[in-house]
Amino acid sequence: MITEIGIVAGEIWHYLDGHNETLFSAVVKGIERPKDLGLMSLGWLAREGHVLVRQDGRDLRVALRNSSP
């Protein structure tokens, strides 16, 4: 399962790289993965400091963290 979470984390990263800030529901739809697996993968990316996550109503708004100073 941890391998699948890592793979989906990569898919989320690539999706966000091409779409800037977006709703998490759009990410899940775009990568065609189950929401629970997407949430685990998003948590991985957030813990590693790769994404910014904020509440937007009943959804989450996510974006890649800008790596340049």
N, CA, C and O atoms as a GROMACS GRO file, in nm:
protein
  276
    1MET      N    1   0.082  -0.120   0.000
    1MET     CA    2   0.000   0.000   0.000
    1MET      C    3   0.086   0.127   0.000
    1MET      O    4   0.052   0.225  -0.065
    2ILE      N    5   0.197   0.124   0.072
    2ILE     CA    6   0.283   0.242   0.079
    2ILE      C    7   0.339   0.277  -0.059
    2ILE      O    8   0.358   0.394  -0.090
    3THR      N    9   0.365   0.177  -0.140
    3THR     CA   10   0.414   0.201  -0.276
    3THR      C   11   0.308   0.273  -0.358
    3THR      O   12   0.338   0.367  -0.430
    4GLU      N   13   0.183   0.228  -0.346
    4GLU     CA   14   0.074   0.291  -0.421
    4GLU      C   15   0.052   0.436  -0.376
    4GLU      O   16   0.025   0.523  -0.459
    5ILE      N   17   0.064   0.462  -0.246
    5ILE     CA   18   0.052   0.598  -0.195
    5ILE      C   19   0.161   0.686  -0.256
    5ILE      O   20   0.135   0.799  -0.295
    6GLY      N   21   0.282   0.634  -0.263
    6GLY     CA   22   0.392   0.709  -0.322
    6GLY      C   23   0.371   0.736  -0.470
    6GLY      O   24   0.402   0.845  -0.519
    7ILE      N   25   0.319   0.638  -0.542
    7ILE     CA   26   0.292   0.656  -0.684
    7ILE      C   27   0.186   0.764  -0.705
    7ILE      O   28   0.202   0.851  -0.791
    8VAL      N   29   0.080   0.759  -0.627
    8VAL     CA   30  -0.027   0.859  -0.639
    8VAL      C   31   0.023   0.996  -0.596
    8VAL      O   32  -0.019   1.097  -0.652
    9ALA      N   33   0.111   1.002  -0.498
    9ALA     CA   34   0.171   1.131  -0.459
    9ALA      C   35   0.243   1.192  -0.579
    9ALA      O   36   0.234   1.313  -0.601
   10GLY      N   37   0.314   1.110  -0.654
   10GLY     CA   38   0.380   1.158  -0.775
   10GLY      C   39   0.280   1.206  -0.879
   10GLY      O   40   0.304   1.307  -0.945
   11GLU      N   41   0.170   1.136  -0.894
   11GLU     CA   42   0.066   1.178  -0.988
   11GLU      C   43   0.006   1.312  -0.947
   11GLU      O   44  -0.020   1.398  -1.031
   12ILE      N   45  -0.016   1.329  -0.818
   12ILE     CA   46  -0.069   1.456  -0.767
   12ILE      C   47   0.030   1.568  -0.794
   12ILE      O   48  -0.008   1.676  -0.839
   13TRP      N   49   0.157   1.543  -0.766
   13TRP     CA   50   0.261   1.644  -0.789
   13TRP      C   51   0.262   1.687  -0.935
   13TRP      O   52   0.265   1.806  -0.965
   14HIS      N   53   0.259   1.591  -1.026
   14HIS     CA   54   0.260   1.623  -1.169
   14HIS      C   55   0.134   1.697  -1.211
   14HIS      O   56   0.140   1.789  -1.293
   15TYR      N   57   0.019   1.660  -1.155
   15TYR     CA   58  -0.106   1.729  -1.186
   15TYR      C   59  -0.096   1.875  -1.142
   15TYR      O   60  -0.129   1.966  -1.218
   16LEU      N   61  -0.050   1.898  -1.019
   16LEU     CA   62  -0.038   2.034  -0.968
   16LEU      C   63   0.067   2.114  -1.044
   16LEU      O   64   0.052   2.236  -1.059
   17ASP      N   65   0.170   2.050  -1.090
   17ASP     CA   66   0.273   2.118  -1.167
   17ASP      C   67   0.216   2.177  -1.296
   17ASP      O   68   0.265   2.278  -1.346
   18GLY      N   69   0.113   2.114  -1.348
   18GLY     CA   70   0.051   2.163  -1.471
   18GLY      C   71  -0.073   2.247  -1.451
   18GLY      O   72  -0.125   2.304  -1.547
   19HIS      N   73  -0.123   2.255  -1.327
   19HIS     CA   74  -0.250   2.324  -1.303
   19HIS      C   75  -0.246   2.433  -1.198
   19HIS      O   76  -0.348   2.496  -1.170
   20ASN      N   77  -0.131   2.458  -1.138
   20ASN     CA   78  -0.122   2.559  -1.031
   20ASN      C   79  -0.214   2.524  -0.915
   20ASN      O   80  -0.241   2.406  -0.892
   21GLU      N   81  -0.264   2.624  -0.843
   21GLU     CA   82  -0.352   2.600  -0.728
   21GLU      C   83  -0.488   2.554  -0.778
   21GLU      O   84  -0.544   2.612  -0.871
   22THR      N   85  -0.542   2.450  -0.716
   22THR     CA   86  -0.671   2.396  -0.758
   22THR      C   87  -0.740   2.326  -0.642
   22THR      O   88  -0.679   2.300  -0.539
   23LEU      N   89  -0.866   2.295  -0.660
   23LEU     CA   90  -0.940   2.220  -0.559
   23LEU      C   91  -0.896   2.074  -0.559
   23LEU      O   92  -0.867   2.017  -0.664
   24PHE      N   93  -0.891   2.016  -0.440
   24PHE     CA   94  -0.851   1.876  -0.429
   24PHE      C   95  -0.947   1.785  -0.504
   24PHE      O   96  -0.904   1.685  -0.562
   25SER      N   97  -1.075   1.817  -0.504
   25SER     CA   98  -1.172   1.734  -0.577
   25SER      C   99  -1.138   1.730  -0.726
   25SER      O  100  -1.159   1.628  -0.791
   26ALA      N  101  -1.087   1.841  -0.782
   26ALA     CA  102  -1.046   1.843  -0.923
   26ALA      C  103  -0.922   1.758  -0.944
   26ALA      O  104  -0.908   1.694  -1.049
   27VAL      N  105  -0.832   1.757  -0.848
   27VAL     CA  106  -0.711   1.675  -0.857
   27VAL      C  107  -0.750   1.528  -0.862
   27VAL      O  108  -0.704   1.454  -0.949
   28VAL      N  109  -0.835   1.486  -0.769
   28VAL     CA  110  -0.877   1.346  -0.762
   28VAL      C  111  -0.945   1.305  -0.893
   28VAL      O  112  -0.921   1.196  -0.944
   29LYS      N  113  -1.029   1.391  -0.944
   29LYS     CA  114  -1.097   1.364  -1.071
   29LYS      C  115  -0.995   1.357  -1.185
   29LYS      O  116  -1.004   1.271  -1.272
   30GLY      N  117  -0.898   1.448  -1.184
   30GLY     CA  118  -0.798   1.455  -1.290
   30GLY      C  119  -0.705   1.336  -1.294
   30GLY      O  120  -0.664   1.293  -1.402
   31ILE      N  121  -0.670   1.282  -1.178
   31ILE     CA  122  -0.579   1.167  -1.176
   31ILE      C  123  -0.655   1.034  -1.173
   31ILE      O  124  -0.595   0.928  -1.181
   32GLU      N  125  -0.786   1.042  -1.163
   32GLU     CA  126  -0.874   0.923  -1.166
   32GLU      C  127  -0.834   0.819  -1.061
   32GLU      O  128  -0.812   0.702  -1.092
   33ARG      N  129  -0.825   0.866  -0.937
   33ARG     CA  130  -0.792   0.779  -0.823
   33ARG      C  131  -0.897   0.797  -0.715
   33ARG      O  132  -0.964   0.900  -0.711
   34PRO      N  133  -0.913   0.696  -0.626
   34PRO     CA  134  -1.009   0.711  -0.516
   34PRO      C  135  -0.969   0.825  -0.422
   34PRO      O  136  -0.850   0.851  -0.402
   35LYS      N  137  -1.069   0.892  -0.366
   35LYS     CA  138  -1.044   1.007  -0.279
   35LYS      C  139  -0.960   0.970  -0.158
   35LYS      O  140  -0.870   1.045  -0.120
   36ASP      N  141  -0.987   0.854  -0.097
   36ASP     CA  142  -0.912   0.817   0.023
   36ASP      C  143  -0.763   0.796  -0.008
   36ASP      O  144  -0.677   0.834   0.072
   37LEU      N  145  -0.732   0.736  -0.120
   37LEU     CA  146  -0.593   0.719  -0.160
   37LEU      C  147  -0.530   0.854  -0.192
   37LEU      O  148  -0.414   0.878  -0.160
   38GLY      N  149  -0.607   0.942  -0.254
   38GLY     CA  150  -0.560   1.077  -0.282
   38GLY      C  151  -0.528   1.154  -0.156
   38GLY      O  152  -0.429   1.226  -0.149
   39LEU      N  153  -0.612   1.139  -0.055
   39LEU     CA  154  -0.589   1.208   0.072
   39LEU      C  155  -0.463   1.158   0.142
   39LEU      O  156  -0.387   1.236   0.198
   40MET      N  157  -0.442   1.027   0.139
   40MET     CA  158  -0.320   0.972   0.199
   40MET      C  159  -0.196   1.026   0.126
   40MET      O  160  -0.097   1.062   0.190
   41SER      N  161  -0.204   1.031  -0.004
   41SER     CA  162  -0.092   1.080  -0.085
   41SER      C  163  -0.069   1.228  -0.065
   41SER      O  164   0.045   1.274  -0.058
   42LEU      N  165  -0.178   1.304  -0.056
   42LEU     CA  166  -0.167   1.448  -0.029
   42LEU      C  167  -0.102   1.472   0.107
   42LEU      O  168  -0.020   1.562   0.122
   43GLY      N  169  -0.140   1.391   0.205
   43GLY     CA  170  -0.079   1.401   0.338
   43GLY      C  171   0.071   1.377   0.332
   43GLY      O  172   0.148   1.445   0.400
   44TRP      N  173   0.112   1.281   0.253
   44TRP     CA  174   0.254   1.251   0.235
   44TRP      C  175   0.325   1.374   0.178
   44TRP      O  176   0.429   1.416   0.229
   45LEU      N  177   0.267   1.432   0.072
   45LEU     CA  178   0.328   1.549   0.010
   45LEU      C  179   0.332   1.668   0.107
   45LEU      O  180   0.430   1.742   0.110
   46ALA      N  181   0.227   1.686   0.184
   46ALA     CA  182   0.222   1.795   0.281
   46ALA      C  183   0.327   1.775   0.390
   46ALA      O  184   0.395   1.870   0.429
   47ARG      N  185   0.340   1.654   0.439
   47ARG     CA  186   0.437   1.623   0.544
   47ARG      C  187   0.580   1.647   0.496
   47ARG      O  188   0.666   1.690   0.573
   48GLU      N  189   0.604   1.619   0.370
   48GLU     CA  190   0.736   1.639   0.311
   48GLU      C  191   0.761   1.784   0.272
   48GLU      O  192   0.871   1.820   0.230
   49GLY      N  193   0.657   1.869   0.284
   49GLY     CA  194   0.672   2.010   0.254
   49GLY      C  195   0.663   2.046   0.107
   49GLY      O  196   0.708   2.153   0.066
   50HIS      N  197   0.604   1.958   0.027
   50HIS     CA  198   0.596   1.982  -0.117
   50HIS      C  199   0.471   2.059  -0.160
   50HIS      O  200   0.468   2.118  -0.268
   51VAL      N  201   0.367   2.058  -0.076
   51VAL     CA  202   0.242   2.124  -0.113
   51VAL      C  203   0.192   2.215  -0.002
   51VAL      O  204   0.225   2.197   0.115
   52LEU      N  205   0.111   2.311  -0.042
   52LEU     CA  206   0.036   2.394   0.051
   52LEU      C  207  -0.109   2.350   0.044
   52LEU      O  208  -0.162   2.328  -0.065
   53VAL      N  209  -0.173   2.337   0.159
   53VAL     CA  210  -0.312   2.292   0.165
   53VAL      C  211  -0.389   2.388   0.253
   53VAL      O  212  -0.344   2.423   0.363
   54ARG      N  213  -0.506   2.432   0.205
   54ARG     CA  214  -0.592   2.516   0.288
   54ARG      C  215  -0.737   2.481   0.262
   54ARG      O  216  -0.774   2.437   0.153
   55GLN      N  217  -0.818   2.500   0.364
   55GLN     CA  218  -0.960   2.471   0.355
   55GLN      C  219  -1.027   2.572   0.264
   55GLN      O  220  -0.998   2.691   0.271
   56ASP      N  221  -1.118   2.526   0.179
   56ASP     CA  222  -1.196   2.611   0.091
   56ASP      C  223  -1.339   2.559   0.093
   56ASP      O  224  -1.377   2.478   0.008
   57GLY      N  225  -1.416   2.605   0.189
   57GLY     CA  226  -1.551   2.551   0.206
   57GLY      C  227  -1.543   2.407   0.252
   57GLY      O  228  -1.478   2.376   0.351
   58ARG      N  229  -1.610   2.319   0.179
   58ARG     CA  230  -1.608   2.176   0.213
   58ARG      C  231  -1.497   2.101   0.140
   58ARG      O  232  -1.484   1.980   0.155
   59ASP      N  233  -1.419   2.171   0.063
   59ASP     CA  234  -1.311   2.111  -0.015
   59ASP      C  235  -1.177   2.164   0.036
   59ASP      O  236  -1.173   2.248   0.126
   60LEU      N  237  -1.070   2.117  -0.022
   60LEU     CA  238  -0.937   2.166   0.007
   60LEU      C  239  -0.882   2.232  -0.118
   60LEU      O  240  -0.908   2.187  -0.229
   61ARG      N  241  -0.806   2.337  -0.100
   61ARG     CA  242  -0.737   2.402  -0.211
   61ARG      C  243  -0.589   2.366  -0.194
   61ARG      O  244  -0.531   2.388  -0.087
   62VAL      N  245  -0.529   2.312  -0.300
   62VAL     CA  246  -0.392   2.264  -0.292
   62VAL      C  247  -0.306   2.327  -0.401
   62VAL      O  248  -0.355   2.362  -0.508
   63ALA      N  249  -0.177   2.342  -0.372
   63ALA     CA  250  -0.082   2.397  -0.468
   63ALA      C  251   0.057   2.347  -0.431
   63ALA      O  252   0.084   2.314  -0.315
   64LEU      N  253   0.144   2.340  -0.530
   64LEU     CA  254   0.283   2.309  -0.503
   64LEU      C  255   0.346   2.427  -0.429
   64LEU      O  256   0.317   2.543  -0.457
   65ARG      N  257   0.432   2.394  -0.334
   65ARG     CA  258   0.506   2.496  -0.263
   65ARG      C  259   0.612   2.551  -0.358
   65ARG      O  260   0.681   2.475  -0.426
   66ASN      N  261   0.624   2.682  -0.364
   66ASN     CA  262   0.724   2.745  -0.450
   66ASN      C  263   0.861   2.715  -0.394
   66ASN      O  264   0.892   2.752  -0.281
   67SER      N  265   0.945   2.649  -0.473
   67SER     CA  266   1.076   2.609  -0.424
   67SER      C  267   1.181   2.717  -0.437
   67SER      O  268   1.289   2.706  -0.377
   68SER      N  269   1.153   2.821  -0.513
   68SER     CA  270   1.253   2.928  -0.527
   68SER      C  271   1.238   3.029  -0.412
   68SER      O  272   1.127   3.056  -0.368
   69PRO      N  273   1.352   3.085  -0.364
   69PRO     CA  274   1.347   3.175  -0.248
   69PRO      C  275   1.279   3.307  -0.275
   69PRO      O  276   1.269   3.391  -0.186
   0.00000   0.00000   0.00000
